[in-house]
Amino acid sequence: MKAFKSTAWTLTLAVIFILVVSPAAAQNPASAPATEQSPGLAVQWMELLYRRIEAEKFSAPAAARLYAYAGITLYEAVHPGIPDSFSMSRQLNGLPNMPAIEPNAVYDWPTAANGALSTLLTGLLGTDSAGEIERLRQMQINDRARSLEAEVIERSLAFGDSIAQTVLAWAANDNYEATRGLPYEPKTGDPSYWINTTGAPPVEPHWGAIRPFALYTADSCAVPLKMPFSTDPNSTFYLQAMEVVNMGKNLTPEQKDIARRWVDTPGGSGTPAGHWVLVENQLTTLLDLDLGMASMMYGLTGVALGDAFISAWSLKYQQPLIRPVDYIRQYIDPTWTSFVETPAFPEYPSGHSVVSAAAAEVLSTMFGTVAFTDRSGRLHGYDDRSYTSIEALAYEASISRMYGGIHYRAGMEGGLRQGRCVGQNVLKFVRLRPIPQGE
C-alpha cells in the first residue's frame, strides 16, 4: 500500500482544508493569548496521565490512544487563544466541529485546558483515578482564581468541559469498545508464524481495527517484511537471529542499561508512548515553550503516538513473525534466553521503533536538532542520560529491543521506516497554522 494518500485524495483534502478549516475566532483583547501563558498546567496533566496509565496497567497500544486523545483535547481547548490557529476538526478522521467561544467574552486558556483535560480523563480512565483528577482540577482552579474573576474561571471551565465532551463522543466511536474481548486464534501451519510461548494472552490482536487519527487507513504506512524465513545457516534470516544471539552474549553494561530503561512494560511505567510524553514535558522547559506551542506539540505528537501503534499492531498481526527466542531455541541454541522478557505479541515490526520514529519525526520537524539530557528515568531509578538530538533518542529506543534480545534487526529497521512515515503523514495532513507564502 502506498505510504500516503493518493494524489486524488491529497487534492480533495486540500480543497476541504481550504473550505472548512478556518482560523480561531478572534478572542476578546482582555483574554491573555495562550502564547503568553505558561505550559506548566499542561505538564501537570500529562504527568498525571502517565502515572494513572502506569497504575492502571494499560497496554502499550491502549496507552498511546489515551495520550493521543489528551493531546488533541489540550490543543482544541487552547487553540482559540492561539492567534491564526486552525482546529483539528475535519482534519482528523471523523473529528467533528468543536464548540465555539462566546463572542466578546473573556477566557483564561489555562483554565479551559484544565476543564478539558479533567473532564476527558474522567471519561477515559478508571474510577480509581477520579480522586486524583478532581484534586488537580481544583488545585488549578484555586491557583488561577488568585488573579482572575470567578466569572472568567467558570466560563473557561465550561468551555473546556464542552471540548472534552465532544472529544469523548468522538472517541466512543473509534472501535475500542467493539474490539474488547473479541476472540483471536493465532495463525498456524507455517514455521515463520509467531508462537505465543509467554503464557499471557495476546496483546491487542485487533488493534488494527481501531480508527486511525490522521492515517487514511491503518496500513497507509505499512512497511511489509521482505526477509524470507529460512533455517539455512547462510540465509539472511538465520544470520539476523545469530546477530541477536551474539549481541546477547556480549552486552556491555551500557547496553544492558539501555535495554532496561526502554522496557516500559505496562504496570512498570507509562508505556513506550509515555516515555515520549515525558520527553515532551522536559522540552517545554528546555525550549521555553508557551502554552500555545506546547499544546501544538502535545497535539501533533499525540496523533503520531496513537497512529504509530495502530499502524504497527495492524501489521504485526497480519504478518505474525516468530520471535527470536523461539527461532533460536528451535534452530540454534535450545538453552538461549533473551535479556528482556519476550512480550505476548508478534515480532514484526518493532513497536518501539515505530512509535519512537513517529514521535521524533514530529518533534524534530517542529524544533530542529535539539541536544538534551533526559531526566525522566529518575522515576524508575535510572540515571540521567544525554543525547545529541531527538533522533538519537529514537534510535536508542529502537536498538534497545535488539539489546534485549526480542527483535531482529529487520524489525528495528522496518519499524523506523514505518514510524517516520507515520510522523510525516501527521505533519503533511494536519495543519495548525496557515502555510507561509512561498512554502
Secondary structure as UniProt FT lines:
FT   HELIX           7..20
FT   TURN            29..30
FT   HELIX           34..36
FT   HELIX           40..56
FT   HELIX           60..78
FT   HELIX           79..81
FT   TURN            83..84
FT   TURN            89..91
FT   TURN            93..94
FT   TURN            103..104
FT   HELIX           109..124
FT   HELIX           127..129
FT   HELIX           130..145
FT   TURN            146..147
FT   HELIX           150..171
FT   TURN            172..173
FT   HELIX           177..179
FT   TURN            180..181
FT   TURN            191..192
FT   TURN            205..206
FT   HELIX           207..209
FT   TURN            218..221
FT   TURN            233..234
FT   HELIX           236..249
FT   HELIX           253..261
FT   TURN            267..268
FT   HELIX           271..286
FT   TURN            287..288
FT   HELIX           291..318
FT   HELIX           324..331
FT   TURN            334..335
FT   HELIX           351..367
FT   STRAND          372..374
FT   HELIX           376..380
FT   STRAND          385..387
FT   HELIX           390..403
FT   TURN            404..405
FT   HELIX           409..429
FT   TURN            437..438
//
